[in-house]
């Protein structure tokens, strides 16, 4: 069953906290993460299915799948001084692969790709105690082939059907965004107004509208990572979002959101 749904920023500076960052802003995002952790504790999930992208750490010249599932016994990665390892809920991961393919999605799967910090940063702050196993779900956001927003939404709808048919209590978490332009001369000029318009639509339960966006629109506004949110929106449907916070830093729009499913 689908027990909950969240979206969390994974801005590296929220964890590394260099001197370039506004300390109060970072702490406000941490407080929003704390609310997610409290909610996860109350929801008592059996598994967290985390939808995130990859910063050319798990997939590059060997293969770049549009959509992939981590389906081994565990997953691991590194970020700066952090070394992390998470158990995977194997029955759920395997069911998502098999049933996703049965619904027409050509999913890749991996048992040993490094786990990107896009997964680790939100889990570092929100994982309840005791910890629960995860299922990492990869949506390619930076390298071709990038799935279209419509395809992400359709995959999310299929994912929601799969999760709802399962006996486990599953919480979905999308990781990413909002507006930022890494590695470009626009790094200090995120499109905060576009972000706020998206959040207004989500508050009104109009998340389906994001499926009509184009990849070019996401790229132009610095929101290529919003593909992970759009996948989650396909799963939750027309539910009004509760925006815990939106904190625009000088380089990144940081948002934390819940959909009360």
Steps between C-alpha positions, in 0.01 A plus 500: 500500500602859448543646848651842426669723244764771534741708294828620648787714381840334484715811470852387601557820696223398741732226622848637434401850620784711357548861608330620180163395641246693707507305827145596599364393161676164527359447849147576378532230235638266767190572709279404203699178464436442869125523436534235229687276743222540756240416237692192389520384860123539530428333164703187592600407144642159416700656217598838357496512120724795413477652151817691416737589220869437453784751482706278267606281791298180449464508122720652231701336221401145590125563462253783555148368554202732491337314791664249733441313826764400757411138569781341700526418868648841582630820344791724595678818403721785612457876530796698628591358839177299515493127427149359496330166454130412499317167487263462207150358535564230241146359461363846427789591268458181299123547479548855369735372228282209394165676519639821352615305195161333489345847477713595201801671660842374389671530838866441560615364831828497689636314799827688545491853356620768747212673676500870412484771768160594359377197693725543803444866593124478570537159664775635726253748647168314480563130563290397802631299793495206469614529140303334221626345175484702182438447130700751293320593178717677243361760259762637263500878522838619365613281209319372194274309489295718732138381527243764413287644779201314352692173513607568860138564597386181328773299675392652832139400436612141436722511807204615710293207377778258583553641848130507581472133412779401739453386862784722626447852626703703250591868511611670178760775516608712203842659531614805306449861403401754494651756258879497467756510220805298603814546293369800306528878508141508629592330827427812705169570321242228572143553378330539837178644360451194279555282805236690695251460217556124502451483876176700470374245246596213731320662795188517283524134403592579140811284486378331181582825316872432540471197271426740212833681538777436251857403573606835351281686753654309789848576369427869446380546860772292664255226594621190319485316836126567520459180297521311830217708646291447187541124538378524859206716387395224263482268800310727740249650255315827554582539870559847644855541623610629839811711435714481813746758374640678200838659567669676206874508555732698273544193279213260562129485578460265798156349550355235729147379422252237619199355321256361762397175332 
